[in-house]
Amino acid sequence: MKLFDVYPINPINIVKGVGSLVYDNKGTEYLDLYGGHAVISIGHTHPHYVQRLEDQLHRIGFYSNSIEIPLQKQLAEKLGHVSGKEDYQLFLCNSGAEANENALKLASFHNGKKKVIAFTGSFHGRTSLAVAATDNPKIIAPVNETDNIIFVEWNNEQALEQAFNNNEISSVIIEGIQGVGGIKVAPESFLQKIRSLCDAHNAVFIADSVQCGYGRTGKFYSHDFAGVNADIYTMAKGMGNGFPIGAISISPKIQSSYGMLGTTFGGNHLACAAALAVLEVMEQDNLMQNAAEVGDYLMTELKKFGQVKEVRGRGLMIGIDLPTELSHIKKDLLTKHHIFTGEAKPNVIRLLPALNLTKEHADRFLEAFSTIIHQPVAVNA
């Protein structure tokens, strides 16, 4: 048997990681500003994280949600405290797609409606309803297609209001900062407009915080910059620092009932131990503040490069929009300077490092970026 070939793969075998550094099987060191797609939130192999998981593994790794799991209640309490949403309710699952799927379904249970407003440039996951709400026809299989999704132009308040003329709007789902869409920050006024329209039409405001949440922007949820509360927050990536876990944080106005939602692996003992370790480190080391400070420094320095079209983002979720003639920079960063970054098509470099990224590592990246951007481009004779 061989692997199903769906990933374009760099010929690099990473075998070890410490903080924001990773090492391949030949001993080569790389600076990780990608974090496995915004997953590594407190750094690779953080000692407290490793100890938490090891201790839990020696006790019990898994049992189903048919019994009491005190770690779940501890996680809910800690998450409520760190996020500032202490009166919300927690449902645990396994991934960001699953979190969005459950959020969309829960909204429909809550108000009995079936239409969902999503936005151009959106990415919400690859499960059936989440992928239908994703603005990429190439990854939507025929079986996923539904007329229950209404796509509205990003940051178009008039189009949003018109979409609400349909009385069947169950929910609006929006990333606080679009990731795959190119690090596009949702304007605060647009998020406020969504809140007011959802209130007026008995619709559910779903804040997709899978990539832009969990402290990455300097606030726990990037939507918090708008000063309004969503009804459901979805999260995953940075939640477990690499251990698969996802969740939805649910407004107290939404009522639960037995059997409404369910999961086999969601909220297992190991996953909760991983998530608790992440929150404990975030709180102890003031990582949201670090993300804000180092992120501001990076963005300020990047904006000094005249060749860059635009620098977007907040905290340590940064997009560097490059002209076509500089589309080689991401590859050069990896192959010539051993720095991992992400991308968004066509020419946006995405920085999604651990929230404890140091200024020294930020400078290492800036120096490499400067070297590449200032080198003369070879011209074919």
Residue pairs with C-beta under 8 A, 6 or more apart in sequence:
10 334
12 24
12 30
13 24
13 25
14 22
14 23
14 24
14 30
15 23
15 24
15 25
16 22
16 23
17 23
17 32
17 40
17 44
17 45
18 43
18 44
18 45
19 43
19 44
19 46
19 354
19 356
20 31
20 32
20 33
20 43
20 44
20 353
20 354
20 356
20 357
20 358
20 361
21 29
21 30
21 31
21 32
21 44
22 29
22 30
22 32
22 44
22 340
23 29
23 30
24 30
28 338
29 338
30 334
30 338
30 339
30 340
31 338
31 339
31 340
31 361
31 364
31 365
32 40
32 44
32 340
32 353
32 354
33 339
33 340
33 341
33 351
33 352
33 353
33 357
33 361
33 365
34 340
34 341
34 342
34 350
34 351
34 352
34 353
35 41
35 238
35 352
35 353
35 354
36 242
37 211
37 237
37 342
37 352
38 179
38 211
38 216
38 237
38 238
38 317
38 342
38 352
39 237
39 238
39 240
39 241
39 242
40 238
40 241
40 242
40 353
40 354
41 214
41 215
41 216
41 237
41 238
41 239
41 241
41 278
41 282
41 287
41 354
41 355
42 49
42 241
42 277
42 278
42 281
42 282
42 285
42 287
42 354
42 355
42 356
43 241
43 354
43 356
44 242
44 354
46 241
46 277
46 281
48 277
48 280
48 281
49 241
49 274
49 277
49 278
49 281
52 273
52 274
52 276
52 277
52 280
53 243
53 270
53 273
53 274
53 277
55 273
56 71
56 269
56 270
56 273
57 270
59 269
60 269
61 268
61 269
61 270
62 265
62 268
62 269
62 270
63 69
63 268
63 269
64 264
65 262
65 263
65 266
65 267
69 267
69 268
69 269
69 272
71 269
71 272
71 273
71 276
72 90
72 92
72 267
72 272
74 272
74 276
75 90
75 92
75 267
75 272
75 275
75 276
75 279
76 89
76 90
78 276
78 279
78 280
79 85
79 90
79 247
79 249
79 275
79 279
80 86
80 87
80 88
80 90
80 249
82 220
82 279
82 282
82 283
83 220
83 221
83 233
83 249
84 220
84 224
85 229
85 233
85 249
87 252
88 233
88 249
88 250
88 251
88 252
89 249
89 250
89 251
89 252
89 254
89 256
90 247
90 248
90 249
90 250
91 102
91 106
91 247
91 248
91 250
91 261
91 266
92 245
92 246
92 247
92 263
92 266
92 267
92 271
92 272
93 99
93 102
93 245
93 246
93 247
93 248
93 263
93 266
93 267
94 244
94 245
94 246
94 263
94 265
94 266
94 271
95 125
95 236
95 244
95 246
96 125
96 210
96 211
96 234
96 235
96 236
96 237
96 246
97 124
97 125
97 126
97 127
97 130
97 131
97 246
98 125
98 127
98 236
98 246
98 263
98 266
99 125
99 210
99 234
99 235
99 236
99 246
99 247
99 248
100 124
100 125
100 127
100 129
100 130
100 133
100 173
100 206
100 208
100 210
100 234
101 125
101 127
101 128
101 129
101 130
102 248
102 261
103 171
103 173
103 206
103 232
103 234
103 248
104 116
104 129
104 130
104 133
104 170
104 171
104 173
104 206
105 129
105 261
106 204
106 232
106 248
106 250
106 254
106 260
106 261
107 116
107 170
107 171
107 203
107 204
107 206
107 231
107 232
108 114
108 170
108 171
109 260
110 204
110 254
110 255
111 170
111 202
111 203
111 204
112 170
113 167
113 168
113 169
113 170
113 202
113 203
114 148
114 168
114 170
115 148
115 149
115 150
115 166
115 168
115 169
115 170
116 129
116 133
116 148
116 149
116 150
116 169
116 170
116 171
116 172
116 173
117 150
117 152
117 160
117 163
117 164
117 169
117 171
117 172
117 173
118 124
118 133
118 134
118 135
118 149
118 150
118 151
118 152
118 172
118 173
118 174
119 135
119 151
119 152
119 153
119 154
119 174
119 178
120 135
120 151
120 152
120 153
120 154
121 135
121 154
121 178
121 180
121 181
121 182
121 184
122 133
122 134
122 135
122 151
122 173
122 174
122 175
122 178
122 181
122 208
123 134
123 135
123 136
123 175
123 178
123 179
123 180
123 181
124 130
124 131
124 133
124 134
124 173
124 175
124 208
124 210
125 131
125 134
125 210
126 134
126 139
128 143
128 144
129 146
131 139
131 140
131 141
131 144
132 140
132 144
132 145
132 146
132 148
132 149
133 149
133 173
134 140
135 151
135 181
136 180
150 163
150 166
150 169
152 159
152 160
152 163
153 159
154 178
154 181
154 184
155 186
155 187
155 190
157 189
157 190
157 193
160 190
160 193
160 194
160 197
161 193
161 197
163 169
164 197
164 200
164 201
164 203
167 201
169 201
169 203
170 203
170 204
171 198
171 203
171 204
171 205
171 206
172 194
172 197
172 198
172 203
172 204
172 205
172 206
173 206
173 208
174 186
174 191
174 194
174 206
174 207
174 208
175 181
175 186
175 208
175 209
175 210
175 211
175 212
176 185
176 186
176 191
176 207
176 208
176 209
176 212
176 213
176 217
176 221
176 222
176 223
176 225
177 183
177 184
177 185
177 186
177 211
177 212
177 217
177 222
177 313
177 314
177 317
178 184
178 186
179 211
179 212
179 317
179 344
179 350
180 344
181 344
182 312
182 319
182 321
182 344
182 345
182 348
183 312
183 313
183 317
183 318
183 319
183 344
183 348
183 350
184 312
184 319
185 222
185 312
185 313
185 314
186 222
186 223
186 226
188 225
188 226
188 227
189 226
191 223
191 226
191 228
192 226
192 227
192 228
194 205
195 205
195 226
195 228
195 229
195 230
197 203
198 204
198 205
198 231
204 231
204 232
204 254
205 230
205 231
205 232
206 230
206 231
206 232
206 233
206 234
207 213
207 221
207 223
207 230
207 232
207 233
207 234
208 234
209 221
209 222
209 223
209 233
209 234
209 235
210 234
210 235
210 236
210 237
210 246
211 237
211 317
211 352
212 221
212 222
212 317
213 220
213 221
213 222
213 233
213 234
213 235
213 238
214 220
214 235
214 237
214 238
214 239
214 278
215 238
215 282
215 287
215 288
215 291
215 315
215 355
216 222
216 238
216 291
216 315
216 316
216 317
216 352
216 355
217 225
217 291
217 292
217 295
217 313
217 314
217 315
217 316
217 317
218 288
218 289
218 291
218 292
218 295
218 314
218 315
219 225
219 288
220 288
221 230
221 233
222 314
222 317
223 230
223 233
225 314
229 251
230 251
231 250
231 251
231 253
231 254
232 248
232 249
232 250
232 251
232 254
233 248
233 249
234 246
234 247
234 248
235 246
235 247
235 248
235 249
236 245
236 246
236 247
238 278
238 355
239 245
239 246
239 247
239 275
239 278
240 271
240 274
240 275
240 278
241 274
241 277
241 278
242 274
243 270
243 271
243 274
243 275
244 265
244 271
245 266
245 271
245 272
245 274
245 275
246 266
265 271
281 287
281 356
282 288
282 355
285 356
287 355
287 356
288 315
288 355
290 355
290 356
290 357
291 315
291 316
291 355
291 357
292 315
294 316
294 357
294 358
294 359
294 362
295 313
295 314
295 315
295 316
295 317
295 318
296 315
297 359
297 362
298 316
298 318
298 351
298 362
298 365
298 366
299 311
299 313
299 318
301 362
301 366
302 308
302 311
302 318
302 320
302 366
302 369
303 311
305 369
305 370
305 373
307 322
307 323
307 326
307 373
308 320
308 321
308 322
308 373
309 321
309 322
309 323
310 319
310 321
311 318
311 319
311 320
311 321
312 318
312 319
312 321
313 319
313 351
316 351
316 352
316 353
316 354
316 355
316 357
317 350
317 351
317 352
318 350
318 351
319 344
319 348
319 349
319 350
319 351
320 348
320 349
320 350
320 351
321 347
321 348
322 329
322 347
322 348
322 349
323 347
324 346
324 347
325 377
326 347
326 373
327 346
327 347
328 372
329 349
329 369
329 372
329 373
330 341
330 343
330 349
332 372
333 339
333 340
333 341
333 349
333 365
333 368
333 369
333 372
334 340
334 341
336 368
336 372
337 368
337 371
337 372
339 364
339 365
339 368
341 349
341 350
341 351
342 349
342 350
342 351
342 352
343 349
343 350
344 350
351 365
353 361
